Amino acid sequence: VALPNLEALEISEINVDKIWHYNQIPTAVFPHFQSLTRLIVWGCHKLKCIFLASMIGSLKQLQRLEIRSCEDLQEIISENRADQVIPYFVFPQLTTLILHDLPKLRCLYPGMHTSEWPALEILLVYGCDKLKIFAADLSQNNGNDQLGIPAQQPLLPLEKILPNLTELSLCGKDVKMILQADFPQHLFGSLRDLGIAADDSACFPIWNVLERFHNLEMLVLCYFSFHEEVFSMEGCLEKHVGKLAMIKELELCKQDSKFGPIFQYLEILRVYHCQSLLILLSSSSVSFGNLTKLVAFDCKKLIHLVTSSTAKTLARLLSLCVYGCRAMTEVVINDKDGVEKEEIVFPKLKRLELRDLDSLTSFCSANYTFKFPSLQDLSVIGCPKLKIFTTGESSTPPRVNVWYGETSNQRRWASNDLNSTIQQLHAEKLLAGSSSYSVDYD
C-alpha cells in the first residue's frame, strides 16, 4: 500500500484490533504516508492501538490526531519488542490532539520512551480515566522508577508543551493537579481557552483557575454537579475583578449551578443541557451590556430566558438563539408591576432564532413595545403554540428574512410588524395542514 498524496484519513466503526500489521506492511511502506496531515479514528471498539512504533518517523506532516469512542484502546503507539533502544517519538507539525471517551487508554507508549510535540496548540482529553496525562512533579516526566522498573509515563511532557498551548480541555481532576503542581506561572501565558469537565466536588476552585491561567478569554464548564454559585463573589470581587474581565466567552454544558457577576464582562454565553435551570438571566443588579451572542440549547426545564429588566441591558446583543428548550413559554418574562407602554430595545440584534420550543406562546406576554431596529433574520421553527409574536407591539426594519413553520426550507419577507407577520404565517400553516415534527436533542 503506497499513498504518497493521502492528506486526510478517517477510520470509523471497523471491527479489528489493529489497523496496521507488522507482517503485512513492511517498514519501507511507511514513508508513503508522508503527506498525511489529519487522522481521525472513532467507534472502533476492538482496536488496541493506533500506530506501530516504526510508523511515527513517517508522520512528519501530521497536524491533527483525533481518537474518540474506542472502548478497548490501551495505547496510542504499540511497543516494538524487537528494539531494545528507548524510542524517541517526534510529532513536528501536530497542532491538535483530541482524545475522547477512551476508558482503557493508559499511555502513549507502554515502555520507556521520549516524546516531543513542538507545535502542539490544542489539547482536548475527556473520558480517559486511566490515562496519566502529565506528572504532578516535573521530575516525574522522565518516567524512571528508582528500582529500575519502568513507571507509567505521562502522556505529554507538560512543561514543554504548555508554553505553546492556546486551548486546553481536561477533566476536573487533571486541572486540579495543574493547580496543585509547582509549575512556573509563565508556562500558561499563551492559553486562551480552557475547558473543565466532570468534577463532582462540592466547590470547584474556579478562582484558583483564573489565577493560574491568567490570560483566559474563554471558559467551558461541563458536567458539574455542585449547586452553589460558580462565581460567588463573596470576598473575591476586588481581588479577582481583573481576571473576570478577561473572560469574554463562557460555555456551560450539563451543569446546573447558579451564575454570578462574571456575566457583566462576557461577550459570548452558550448554555447546553443545563436541565435544572428555570431562568437563565434573572439578575437585575448585573449589567449584561457586553454580551453579543447568547445561546441556550436543550435546557429542558428552562421556562424563561431573561427578565424584562435584564433584557434592557442587552444593548450590544447581535445574536439570540434558543433551541430545544421545550418547557419555555416566553423568552422575556416581566419582572415589574404595572407595565404600561414601556419599551425594550435590542438596538444591535441581527439574528433571532427560536427552534423546537413546544410550549412557547409568545416572545413576551407582558404589554411591552419591543423594537428591533437592526433585525435581519428571524427563525421560528417547530414552535406550534406561537400564534402571535408578542402581546404588545413590535417594530423591525421594513424587510426581515423570516423562516416559520416546522422546517426552515421556506424563507419569507416580514413587514415591520412581527405580530401581523406571525399571525399570517400561522394561519397559512393551518390552512396547509402542516404536520408537526420533533427533533431529539439528547
C-alpha positions as CSV (number, residue, x, y, z in Angstrom):
1,V,0.0,0.0,0.0
2,A,1.5,3.3,-1.1
3,L,-0.5,6.5,-0.6
4,P,2.0,9.3,-1.0
5,N,-0.6,12.0,-1.6
6,L,-3.1,11.0,1.1
7,E,-3.7,14.0,3.4
8,A,-6.7,13.0,5.4
9,L,-7.8,9.6,6.7
10,E,-10.9,8.8,8.8
11,I,-11.4,5.3,10.2
12,S,-14.7,4.5,11.9
13,E,-16.6,1.6,13.3
14,I,-14.3,-1.2,12.0
15,N,-14.2,-4.5,13.9
16,V,-10.4,-5.0,14.1
17,D,-7.9,-4.9,17.0
18,K,-5.1,-3.5,14.7
19,I,-5.1,-1.0,11.8
20,W,-1.6,-2.0,10.7
21,H,0.0,-5.4,10.9
22,Y,3.8,-6.0,11.2
23,N,3.8,-8.9,8.8
24,Q,1.7,-7.3,6.1
25,I,3.2,-3.8,5.9
26,P,6.9,-3.6,5.5
27,T,8.8,-0.7,7.1
28,A,9.6,0.7,3.7
29,V,6.0,1.4,3.0
30,F,5.5,3.8,5.9
31,P,7.3,6.8,4.3
32,H,4.5,6.7,1.8
33,F,2.2,8.2,4.4
34,Q,4.4,11.3,4.4
35,S,1.6,13.6,3.2
36,L,-0.9,12.7,5.9
37,T,-2.0,15.8,7.8
38,R,-5.2,14.6,9.5
39,L,-6.1,11.2,11.1
40,I,-9.4,10.7,12.8
41,V,-10.3,7.3,14.4
42,W,-13.7,6.8,16.1
43,G,-16.1,4.0,17.1
44,C,-13.5,1.2,16.7
45,H,-14.3,-0.6,19.9
46,K,-11.9,-3.6,19.5
47,L,-8.9,-1.5,18.5
48,K,-5.9,-1.9,20.9
49,C,-3.5,0.7,19.4
50,I,-3.3,3.3,16.6
51,F,0.3,3.3,15.4
52,L,3.2,0.9,15.1
53,A,6.3,2.4,16.7
54,S,8.1,2.2,13.3
55,M,5.5,4.4,11.6
56,I,6.0,7.6,13.7
57,G,9.0,8.8,11.7
58,S,6.9,9.0,8.5
59,L,4.2,11.2,10.1
60,K,6.2,14.4,9.8
61,Q,3.2,16.3,8.3
62,L,0.5,15.1,10.7
63,Q,-1.2,18.1,12.1
64,R,-4.4,16.7,13.7
65,L,-4.9,13.5,15.6
66,E,-8.4,12.7,16.9
67,I,-9.4,9.5,18.6
68,R,-12.9,9.0,20.0
69,S,-15.0,6.3,21.5
70,C,-12.7,3.3,21.1
71,E,-13.6,1.2,24.1
72,D,-10.6,-1.3,24.1
73,L,-7.9,1.1,23.1
74,Q,-5.0,0.8,25.5
75,E,-2.1,2.6,23.9
76,I,-1.6,5.0,21.0
77,I,1.7,3.6,19.8
78,S,2.3,-0.2,20.2
79,E,5.5,-1.4,21.7
80,N,8.3,-2.7,19.4
81,R,9.6,-5.6,21.4
82,A,12.5,-6.3,19.0
83,D,14.1,-2.9,19.5
84,Q,16.0,-2.5,22.8
85,V,16.7,1.2,22.3
86,I,14.4,3.6,24.1
87,P,12.3,5.1,21.3
88,Y,12.1,8.8,20.5
89,F,8.8,10.0,19.1
90,V,8.6,13.4,17.4
91,F,5.4,15.0,16.1
92,P,6.9,18.1,14.5
93,Q,3.7,19.5,12.9
94,L,1.0,18.2,15.2
95,T,-1.1,21.2,16.4
96,T,-4.2,19.4,17.6
97,L,-4.6,16.3,19.8
98,I,-8.1,15.1,20.8
99,L,-8.7,12.0,23.0
100,H,-12.3,11.5,24.0
101,D,-14.1,8.6,25.7
102,L,-11.2,6.1,25.8
103,P,-11.9,4.2,29.1
104,K,-8.9,1.8,28.8
105,L,-6.3,4.1,27.4
106,R,-3.3,4.0,29.7
107,C,-0.4,5.6,27.8
108,L,1.1,7.0,24.6
109,Y,3.6,4.0,24.5
110,P,3.8,1.1,27.0
111,G,7.5,1.2,27.5
112,M,10.2,3.8,28.3
113,H,10.2,6.5,25.7
114,T,10.8,10.2,24.9
115,S,8.4,12.3,23.0
116,E,8.4,15.8,21.5
117,W,5.4,17.9,20.5
118,P,6.9,21.3,19.4
119,A,3.8,22.6,17.5
120,L,1.0,21.4,19.8
121,E,-1.5,24.2,20.4
122,I,-4.8,22.4,21.1
123,L,-5.1,19.5,23.7
124,L,-8.5,18.1,24.5
125,V,-8.7,15.0,26.8
126,Y,-12.0,13.8,28.2
127,G,-13.2,10.4,29.4
128,C,-9.8,8.8,29.6
129,D,-9.8,7.9,33.3
130,K,-6.8,5.5,33.3
131,L,-4.6,7.9,31.3
132,K,-1.9,9.8,33.2
133,I,-1.8,13.0,31.1
134,F,1.1,14.6,33.0
135,A,3.1,14.3,36.1
136,A,2.4,16.4,39.2
137,D,6.1,16.9,39.7
138,L,8.3,17.9,36.7
139,S,10.9,15.4,37.7
140,Q,8.4,12.6,37.2
141,N,8.2,13.3,33.5
142,N,11.4,11.3,33.0
143,G,9.4,8.2,33.8
144,N,12.2,6.4,35.7
145,D,11.4,4.3,38.7
146,Q,14.1,4.1,41.4
147,L,14.0,0.2,41.3
148,G,14.7,0.2,37.6
149,I,11.1,-0.8,36.7
150,P,9.5,1.4,34.1
151,A,6.7,3.5,35.6
152,Q,3.7,4.6,33.6
153,Q,5.0,7.8,31.8
154,P,2.7,10.8,31.4
155,L,1.1,11.3,28.0
156,L,3.0,14.5,27.5
157,P,5.9,16.5,28.9
158,L,3.6,19.2,30.2
159,E,6.3,21.7,31.0
160,K,7.5,21.6,27.3
161,I,4.1,21.8,25.6
162,L,2.3,24.3,27.9
163,P,4.1,27.4,26.6
164,N,2.6,26.8,23.1
165,L,-0.9,25.7,24.2
166,T,-3.8,28.1,23.3
167,E,-6.6,25.7,24.0
168,L,-6.8,23.1,26.8
169,S,-9.7,20.9,27.9
170,L,-9.3,18.4,30.7
171,C,-11.3,16.6,33.4
172,G,-11.6,18.4,36.8
173,K,-9.1,16.1,38.5
174,D,-6.4,16.9,35.9
175,V,-7.0,20.7,36.2
176,K,-6.7,20.4,40.0
177,M,-3.4,18.6,39.5
178,I,-2.1,21.5,37.5
179,L,-3.3,23.9,40.2
180,Q,-1.5,21.9,42.9
181,A,1.7,21.4,41.0
182,D,4.7,23.7,41.2
183,F,4.7,24.9,37.6
184,P,6.2,28.3,36.8
185,Q,3.5,30.9,36.0
186,H,4.9,31.9,32.7
187,L,4.1,28.4,31.2
188,F,0.4,29.4,30.9
189,G,0.8,32.7,29.2
190,S,-0.5,31.5,25.7
191,L,-3.6,29.7,27.0
192,R,-6.8,31.4,25.9
193,D,-9.4,28.7,26.0
194,L,-9.9,26.3,29.0
195,G,-12.5,23.5,29.3
196,I,-13.1,21.7,32.6
197,A,-15.4,18.6,32.7
198,A,-16.9,16.1,35.1
199,D,-16.0,17.4,38.5
200,D,-18.0,16.1,41.5
201,S,-16.6,18.4,44.1
202,A,-18.9,20.4,46.3
203,C,-16.9,23.5,45.3
204,F,-14.5,23.7,42.4
205,P,-11.7,26.2,42.8
206,I,-12.7,28.5,39.9
207,W,-10.8,31.4,41.4
208,N,-7.6,29.4,41.5
209,V,-8.2,28.5,37.9
210,L,-8.4,32.2,36.9
211,E,-5.3,32.9,38.9
212,R,-3.2,30.2,37.4
213,F,-4.5,30.6,33.8
214,H,-4.2,34.3,33.9
215,N,-4.8,35.1,30.2
216,L,-8.0,33.1,29.7
217,E,-10.6,34.5,27.3
218,M,-13.0,31.5,27.0
219,L,-14.0,29.1,29.8
220,V,-16.1,25.9,29.2
221,L,-17.7,24.1,32.2
222,C,-19.3,20.7,31.6
223,Y,-20.9,18.1,33.8
224,F,-20.5,20.0,37.1
225,S,-22.7,18.7,39.9
226,F,-22.4,21.4,42.6
227,H,-25.3,23.7,43.2
228,E,-23.7,26.9,44.6
229,E,-22.8,29.9,42.5
230,V,-20.0,29.0,40.2
231,F,-18.5,32.5,40.5
232,S,-19.5,33.5,44.0
233,M,-18.1,37.0,44.6
234,E,-18.1,36.9,48.4
235,G,-14.7,38.2,49.5
236,C,-13.3,38.0,46.0
237,L,-14.6,40.9,44.0
238,E,-11.7,43.3,44.5
239,K,-9.1,40.6,44.2
240,H,-10.4,38.9,41.0
241,V,-12.3,41.6,39.1
242,G,-9.4,42.0,36.6
243,K,-9.4,38.2,35.9
244,L,-13.2,38.2,35.4
245,A,-12.8,41.0,32.9
246,M,-10.5,38.8,30.8
247,I,-13.2,36.1,30.3
248,K,-15.1,37.1,27.1
249,E,-16.8,33.7,26.3
250,L,-18.4,31.3,28.7
251,E,-19.9,27.9,27.8
252,L,-21.9,25.9,30.3
253,C,-22.8,22.2,29.5
254,K,-24.8,19.9,31.6
255,Q,-24.3,21.8,34.8
256,D,-27.0,23.3,36.9
257,S,-25.2,25.8,39.1
258,K,-26.2,29.4,39.6
259,F,-24.2,32.1,38.0
260,G,-22.5,35.2,39.4
261,P,-21.3,38.6,38.2
262,I,-18.9,37.2,35.6
263,F,-21.8,37.9,33.2
264,Q,-21.1,41.6,33.2
265,Y,-17.9,41.1,31.3
266,L,-19.0,38.3,28.9
267,E,-19.3,38.8,25.2
268,I,-20.5,35.2,24.4
269,L,-22.6,32.9,26.5
270,R,-23.5,29.4,25.5
271,V,-25.6,27.1,27.8
272,Y,-26.1,23.4,26.8
273,H,-28.2,20.7,28.6
274,C,-28.4,22.5,31.9
275,Q,-31.5,20.6,33.0
276,S,-32.3,22.3,36.3
277,L,-32.3,25.9,35.1
278,L,-35.7,27.7,35.2
279,I,-34.5,31.1,34.0
280,L,-31.1,32.0,32.6
281,L,-30.5,35.7,33.1
282,S,-32.5,36.8,36.1
283,S,-30.4,39.3,37.9
284,S,-31.5,42.9,37.5
285,S,-28.5,44.1,39.6
286,V,-25.9,43.0,36.9
287,S,-25.5,44.6,33.6
288,F,-25.0,42.4,30.5
289,G,-24.0,45.3,28.3
290,N,-21.0,43.5,26.8
291,L,-23.0,40.4,25.7
292,T,-23.0,39.9,21.9
293,K,-24.1,36.3,21.5
294,L,-26.5,34.2,23.7
295,V,-27.3,30.6,23.0
296,A,-29.5,28.2,25.1
297,F,-29.6,24.6,23.9
298,D,-31.7,21.7,25.3
299,C,-32.3,23.1,28.8
300,K,-35.4,21.0,29.5
301,K,-36.8,23.0,32.5
302,L,-36.0,26.4,31.2
303,I,-39.3,28.3,31.2
304,H,-38.0,31.9,30.6
305,L,-34.7,33.1,29.2
306,V,-34.4,36.6,30.6
307,T,-36.3,39.0,32.8
308,S,-37.6,42.3,31.3
309,S,-35.2,44.3,33.5
310,T,-32.2,42.3,32.3
311,A,-33.4,42.4,28.7
312,K,-33.0,46.2,28.8
313,T,-29.2,45.8,29.4
314,L,-28.6,43.7,26.3
315,A,-27.6,46.8,24.3
316,R,-24.8,45.0,22.3
317,L,-26.5,41.7,21.6
318,L,-26.1,40.6,18.0
319,S,-27.4,37.1,18.0
320,L,-30.0,35.3,20.2
321,C,-30.7,31.6,19.7
322,V,-32.8,29.2,21.7
323,Y,-33.0,25.5,20.7
324,G,-34.9,22.6,22.1
325,C,-36.0,24.2,25.4
326,R,-39.4,22.5,25.4
327,A,-40.7,24.0,28.6
328,M,-40.1,27.6,27.6
329,T,-43.3,29.6,27.5
330,E,-41.9,33.0,26.8
331,V,-38.4,34.4,26.1
332,V,-38.7,37.6,28.1
333,I,-40.7,37.5,31.4
334,N,-42.0,40.6,33.1
335,D,-40.5,41.3,36.5
336,K,-42.1,44.6,37.1
337,D,-45.6,45.7,38.3
338,G,-47.9,47.9,36.3
339,V,-46.2,47.9,32.9
340,E,-47.8,50.5,30.6
341,K,-46.3,51.1,27.2
342,E,-42.7,50.6,28.3
343,E,-40.1,49.9,25.6
344,I,-37.5,47.3,25.4
345,V,-35.0,47.9,22.6
346,F,-32.5,45.4,21.2
347,P,-30.6,48.1,19.2
348,K,-28.0,45.8,17.5
349,L,-29.8,42.4,17.4
350,K,-29.4,41.0,13.8
351,R,-30.4,37.3,14.3
352,L,-33.2,35.9,16.4
353,E,-33.7,32.1,16.2
354,L,-36.3,30.1,18.1
355,R,-36.4,26.4,17.3
356,D,-38.3,23.4,18.8
357,L,-39.9,25.3,21.7
358,D,-43.0,23.2,22.1
359,S,-44.5,25.4,24.9
360,L,-43.6,28.8,23.5
361,T,-46.7,31.0,23.3
362,S,-45.1,34.4,22.8
363,F,-41.8,36.3,22.9
364,C,-43.2,38.2,25.9
365,S,-46.7,38.1,27.3
366,A,-46.5,41.5,29.0
367,N,-47.5,44.7,27.3
368,Y,-44.1,45.9,26.3
369,T,-43.2,47.5,23.0
370,F,-40.2,45.6,21.5
371,K,-38.0,47.4,19.0
372,F,-35.5,45.5,16.8
373,P,-34.1,48.3,14.6
374,S,-31.2,46.1,13.2
375,L,-33.0,42.7,12.8
376,Q,-32.2,40.9,9.6
377,D,-33.1,37.2,10.2
378,L,-35.9,35.7,12.3
379,S,-36.4,31.9,12.5
380,V,-39.5,30.5,14.3
381,I,-39.2,26.7,13.6
382,G,-41.1,24.0,15.5
383,C,-43.0,26.4,17.8
384,P,-46.6,25.1,17.3
385,K,-48.2,27.3,20.0
386,L,-46.7,30.6,18.8
387,K,-49.6,32.3,17.1
388,I,-48.6,35.9,17.8
389,F,-45.1,37.2,18.3
390,T,-45.7,39.3,21.4
391,T,-48.7,40.7,23.4
392,G,-47.5,44.2,23.0
393,E,-46.3,46.0,19.9
394,S,-43.2,45.3,18.0
395,S,-41.2,47.0,15.2
396,T,-38.4,46.0,12.8
397,P,-36.9,47.2,9.6
398,P,-39.1,47.1,6.6
399,R,-37.7,43.8,5.2
400,V,-36.7,41.0,7.5
401,N,-35.9,37.4,6.4
402,V,-38.4,35.1,8.2
403,W,-38.4,31.3,8.4
404,Y,-41.6,30.0,10.0
405,G,-43.3,26.6,10.4
406,E,-42.0,23.1,11.0
407,T,-38.9,23.3,8.8
408,S,-36.5,26.0,7.6
409,N,-37.0,25.3,3.9
410,Q,-39.0,28.4,3.1
411,R,-38.0,32.0,3.5
412,R,-40.5,34.9,3.7
413,W,-40.2,38.6,3.9
414,A,-41.7,40.2,7.0
415,S,-43.4,43.6,7.3
416,N,-42.2,45.8,10.1
417,D,-44.9,44.4,12.4
418,L,-43.9,40.9,13.6
419,N,-47.3,40.3,15.2
420,S,-49.2,40.5,11.9
421,T,-46.5,38.5,10.1
422,I,-46.6,35.6,12.6
423,Q,-50.4,35.7,12.6
424,Q,-50.5,35.5,8.8
425,L,-47.9,32.7,8.6
426,H,-49.6,30.7,11.4
427,A,-53.0,31.0,9.5
428,E,-51.3,29.8,6.3
429,K,-49.8,26.9,8.1
430,L,-53.2,25.8,9.5
431,L,-54.7,26.1,6.0
432,A,-51.9,24.0,4.6
433,G,-52.5,21.3,7.3
434,S,-48.8,21.2,8.2
435,S,-47.9,18.2,10.3
436,S,-45.9,18.5,13.5
437,Y,-42.5,17.1,14.0
438,S,-40.0,16.7,16.8
439,V,-36.2,16.8,17.0
440,D,-34.3,14.8,19.7
441,Y,-31.6,16.9,21.3
442,D,-30.3,14.3,23.7
